[in-house]
Amino acid sequence: MSGTFQRLQESLSAAKEAASETFNDVTTTNEKILDMWPNKVDQTKSGNRMTTDTGVKIQDTDHWLRVVSDKQEGPALLEDQIAREKIMRFDHERIPERVIHARGTGAHGYFKLHTPIPELSSAGVLNDISRTTPVFVRFSTVLGSRGSADTVRDVRGFAVKFYTDEGNWDIVGNNIPVFFIQDAIKFPDVIHAGKPEPHNEVPQAQSAHNNFWDFQYLHSEATHMFMWTMSDRAIPRSYRMMQGFGVNTYTLINAKGGRSFVKFVWTPELGVHSLVWDEALKLAGQDPDFHRKDLQEAIENRAYPKWKFGIQVVSEADQHKFEFDILDATKLWPEDLIPVQYIGELCLNRNVDEFFAETEQVAFCTSHVIPGIGFSDDPLLQGRNFSYFDTQISRLGVNWQQLPINRPIAACPVMNFHRDGQLNHRIHKGTVNYWPNRFENTPHARHTGDTDAYREFSQNVAGIKERLNAPKFKEHFNQAQLFYNSLSPVEKIHMQAAFAFELDHCDDPIVYKRVCERIAEIDLPLAQAVAKLVGGEIPQKAARQNHGRKAPKLSQTEFAPAAPTIASRRIAMIIADGFEMPTFLAVRTALTAEGALTFVIAPRRHMIKPAGSEAGIMADHHLEGMRSTMFDAVFICPGAQSTITLRENGRAVQWVREAFGHLKTIGALGDAVAFLQEAVMLPGVDLAIDRSSSEVVSSYGVVTGWKANVGLLRSLKIEPSKTA
Ligand code: HDD
């Protein structure tokens, strides 16, 4: 008895210790992290002892128990329960990967409200500005398997789980505000068409194939969405630099029971940025984990990514006032018609401790809402509400909500009569497991008087039961055109190249010909340019008139950060033996002071000696190992001898040339300018520098000067969007 009591005391003090545990050097008050603490296993406190799953200490885990004679191996014995347990556990390590969005990464953080909305919703998380609500966010790609590359052209998932004091609330969104289909019953079709083809399981994580585009043509409702997936939004620079959208129409319900329609938006503080396609393709091979590492690296370096949380609200009275149906997920709500009100902030500030237990086992459901938030009759959302709950059972088992990452925080303990099933971890005390029962002190589901219980909106429903959608769902092209018209000229060129790439990978002429015809319904010159490259008839006339309208905030160039920053950007500093140490140090100090992450790249990963000194700088990587694709900007350090070495190094030349081709900011000083000039072969641009001046010149994103000065460093700031 006293031993048990002592153990209880120990676990209590461990929990208290957890409360002051430092995570990323920040003392955590995150209630979700504290909630999960008792489940954490600190391997450093194992006392160097390994045990079986039943807690028995193991003496040898490297040799299977066997019969041995002096010189000869003998048969292995099945009686070795230590070996059997180890192998058996390994055999069962895998669970089914998510049927879509299998590839992803996640992080913990918090949500903070700054503008309460009591007139719209009674949800505590949307009213109490003193709260800091813990969140877990998982970003993902849609089509690829769990081991596929991060930088493929695809929609990105943006799923947020709020652990509120009233229970868990999930916004399971994407980085694109619309969807391919209007009705959830089409979901298996659109996903089958996009996933690898059934006969050969090719291609992996790509929409560039016959079946995907066949489906897109045959479903004109998908046109708006495929315009987005062919835009730069589908190749983000980072998860930290993309918007998130709840996509579906939800409802907000206030304390009086009044209802409004709502869409949720996340807008990143760092602005919206993309890779260029060639860079994305190369990164997929050179660093398939590029996005996952980027997020982890930023959090480790305390460059915590932040998003503004916005709502777009339509009153009940205005539901039918728009030319589109506000319940149609293939339509967005243009901001000039329905402005976004930003009311809070999301911040990610803690990496997971174990990927599987947290990121892989986290389970989101659109049906997870809390009092004050409800659904709408959006037919896609209604189907999603069924699908997510269902899929978690096959992925994680019926008790998936008990898993540490999925259970609600202590402020809202789970109390009900759901029981049993595989891997139930809860031990209920009491003699009854049904409701109603003869006891007063068991969980009650009261029907009246509860103001904090979940209450559905009392909706008046009338109609005829039919397999049909409302009339406005039939219009499919207006917003596809609105989106295209709203893009910048550079974004339009990128889209043209994206279509040309994708359709070139379709070898069935009927597929690429039809898609070109479809594009002609949106924009004739775009269709002509694509058809000229991919083959088939070149459309001669627009299938329908362009309405010429544009909407704000559809082009990502409109999301420049309020304060441009190089914080958390990766900057390669190229040096070779004989480099100028004072310049190197001055530039590195200035970049680091602004929060950039600098990496020294040299012909070899050894000590690189500066001019006139033996004490050198250790290179972080060599030019073959890390390519320019993995950095945001490049600085080439001056030095007479180092410049000669770099000029003669083909990889160095290609490195800088490629960085220039990918529109990266490149800086060079002193004699390194000559190397840069040769490498980028910029016709007509004179990078010649005035040696008497400390000014820098900047053209085409290339910044050069004779001496290091503040102007150069400022110029190195990354532009909001690549525009060349
Ligand atoms: Fe979905 C996963 C986003 C339509 C069925 N979906 C999933 C994830 C995201 C989205 C971000 C990954 C969650 C995670 O990180 O674990 N899905 C969307 C959006 C949609 C959408 C923004 C359109 C508005 N989804 C959609 C429909 C259905 C599904 C119409 C089914 C009828 N989605 C699923 C799923 C997944 C899923 C099969 C796979 C893994 C999971 O749920 O947990 O149930």
Residues whose N, C-alpha, C, O or C-beta is under 5 A from the ligand:
A	BS01	HDD	R98 V99 I100 H101 R138 S140 G157 F158 A159 V172 G173 N174 F179 A184 F187 F245 G246 V247 N248 V362 F364 L380 G383 R384 S387 Y388 T391
